[in-house]
Amino acid sequence: MKKLPIGISTFSNIIEQNYLYIDKTNMAFELIDNHKYAFLSRPRRFGKSLLISTLKEIFEGNKKLFEGLYIYNKWDWEDKYPVIKISWGGDLRSIKGLKQTAYDIFKENQKRLGIECEMDRNPSSYFRELIIASYEKYKKPVVILIDEYDKPILDNLDQMEVAIACRELIKSIYTQIKENDQYIKFAFLTGVSKFSKASIFSGLNNLEDISLTPRFGTLCGYTQNDIETTFLPYLKGVDLERLKKWYNGYNFLNDTVYNPFDILLFIKNDFLFDNYWFNTGTPSFLIKLFKQNNYNLAEFENLLIGKELIDSFDIENLSLETVMFQAGYLTIKEVVQKRNKIKYILTYPNFETKMSFNDYLVGYFIDNNHIKKSEIQNGLIDTLEIADMSNLELTLKSLFSSIAYNNFTKNQIQNYEGFYASVIYAYFAGAGFDKIIAEDATSVGRIDLSVFIDDKVYIFEFKVDGTSALQQIKDKKYHHKYMRSYKDIYIIGVEFDSDKRAIEKFEWEMVEGGKYHLLTL
């Protein structure tokens, strides 16, 4: 078996050093054969850099590297093109650092292409000169490949003035692509986010976004077929259904895909199920967005939003839903088209993302005190396995007593049920429960939260400063939905006092034979 390309995103290294490569050159060929200006958005660690490297080798005519791959007999390898490759790295935390990084990148391209450019002008002028000089030397139109086009902005979301300045600088650079159209063969940009054309690509309005074009839906990532064929020898003894539940689920309007980083690390770590992708980046900027509005995290299980919300955004007007989708914490569950309007139902891609994201938020709620968090979460699954309701009550009360005071006041939602529902939902999801349903619809209303374990289901209703939560479950007979499928049904009413910022009342009963029973355990 070939070696696994963990952390390797250079196509030539993968091929020459006998690493495993999943052939994507059929889609690469279609991309470069049918598009001149294209853009692809994918979450981090999804193989975008490898795709850029692959395209570079194709345009430079390195035929030998592609022997045995789809494109080998399809491409005219004698027709070679000069390639300008931009991959943002280095010091991006200031406008001065970004300018120097741009000069360094252009200088490296200048050296590789064997051309001379002036270096005492601004980055935009330097880029234009690099394009024209390459064209004039090789007498061929230029290929431009830009990896992580948005990194200078995303790296500075915590300092908005710098982010805006970086946006304006890279905007002036990217504008040169359209202004020098006569010298360009092909331009392709990748990134995590999709900023609006007005904010970044106003000078490149002919850029075609293929991020949700179905035929390119699996251009990055591993498909289920890849797992069941190419990867099967590496996965002997692995429960493939469990693997799928943990790591599959990213939907770009084609077959769902796995994040490659998860699969490669899972194999390397002897089949240990862990949050490999999530741990590669801390979504601290999402916490800031969460603080700004009254979000109910439970709604992210089935979040209906308009197509325009996931198409693009501007840094002056960030939407939590948009950022979560583009960053890979949510994915498309279903496309809804009514008349001329397209909407998407979003959800968590897989178990890893759902559990890890919510566990991270629990840490935020209780002021990042990880010791206290683990104390609260330990034994939760055991508690529900044996229906120890007294311990469940103590655990939930302990959870809310551990929440930092300012997390209530900053959200300004002391009397907002969604906040309390968010905390409990994140708590259960972060603890690793396989099945949780928020806002489960019945014929008479929606159940706030349903938690399932073995043959038991726990139905939660949350109220703030008022009506009896338990009585609402009884009045609407929410338990009827689960009576045929589950042996034990527990209905739980949780009432919060917004002044005390605590659980004021915790009531529960067990449903048996359609009747309610308050048991002493």
Stockholm file with secondary structure:
# STOCKHOLM 1.0

chainA/1-521         MKKLPIGISTFSNIIEQNYLYIDKTNMAFELIDNHKYAFLSRPRRFGKSLLISTLKEIFEGNKKLFEGLYIYNKWDWEDKYPVIKISWGGDLRSIKGLKQTAYDIFKENQKRLGIECEMDRNPSSYFRELIIASYEKYKKPVVILIDEYDKPILDNLDQMEVAIACRELIKSIYTQIKENDQYIKFAFLTGVSKFSKASIFSGLNNLEDISLTPRFGTLCGYTQNDIETTFLPYLKGVDLERLKKWYNGYNFLNDTVYNPFDILLFIKNDFLFDNYWFNTGTPSFLIKLFKQNNYNLAEFENLLIGKELIDSFDIENLSLETVMFQAGYLTIKEVVQKRNKIKYILTYPNFETKMSFNDYLVGYFIDNNHIKKSEIQNGLIDTLEIADMSNLELTLKSLFSSIAYNNFTKNQIQNYEGFYASVIYAYFAGAGFDKIIAEDATSVGRIDLSVFIDDKVYIFEFKVDGTSALQQIKDKKYHHKYMRSYKDIYIIGVEFDSDKRAIEKFEWEMVEGGKYHLLTL
#=GR chainA/1-521 SS CCBCCTTCCCHHHHHHTTBCCCCCHHHHHHHHHHCSEEEEECCTTSSHHHHHHHHHHHHTTCGGGGTTSGGGGTSCTTCCCCEEEEECCSCCSSHHHHHHHHHHHHHHHHHHHTCCCCCSSCHHHHHHHHHHHHHHHHTSCEEEEEESTTHHHHTTTTSHHHHHHHHHHHHHHHHHHHHTGGGEEEEEEEESCCBCTTTTCTTCTTCEECTTCGGGTTSSSEEHHHHHTTTGGGGTTCCHHHHHHHHCCBCSSSSCEECHHHHHHHHHTTTCCCCTTGGGCCCHHHHHHHHHSCCCGGGGGSEEEEHHHHHCBBTTBCCHHHHHHHHTSSEEEEEEEETTEEEEEEECSSHHHHHHHHHHHHHHHTTTCHHHHHHHHTTHHHHHHTTCHHHHHHHHHHHHHTSCHHHHHTTTCTTCHHHHHHHHHHHHHHHTCSEEEEEEEETTEEEEEEEEETTEEEEEEEEESSSCHHHHHHHHTGGGGGTTTCSEEEEEEEEEETTTTEEEEEEEEEEETTEEECCCC
#=GC SS_cons         CCBCCTTCCCHHHHHHTTBCCCCCHHHHHHHHHHCSEEEEECCTTSSHHHHHHHHHHHHTTCGGGGTTSGGGGTSCTTCCCCEEEEECCSCCSSHHHHHHHHHHHHHHHHHHHTCCCCCSSCHHHHHHHHHHHHHHHHTSCEEEEEESTTHHHHTTTTSHHHHHHHHHHHHHHHHHHHHTGGGEEEEEEEESCCBCTTTTCTTCTTCEECTTCGGGTTSSSEEHHHHHTTTGGGGTTCCHHHHHHHHCCBCSSSSCEECHHHHHHHHHTTTCCCCTTGGGCCCHHHHHHHHHSCCCGGGGGSEEEEHHHHHCBBTTBCCHHHHHHHHTSSEEEEEEEETTEEEEEEECSSHHHHHHHHHHHHHHHTTTCHHHHHHHHTTHHHHHHTTCHHHHHHHHHHHHHTSCHHHHHTTTCTTCHHHHHHHHHHHHHHHTCSEEEEEEEETTEEEEEEEEETTEEEEEEEEESSSCHHHHHHHHTGGGGGTTTCSEEEEEEEEEETTTTEEEEEEEEEEETTEEECCCC
//
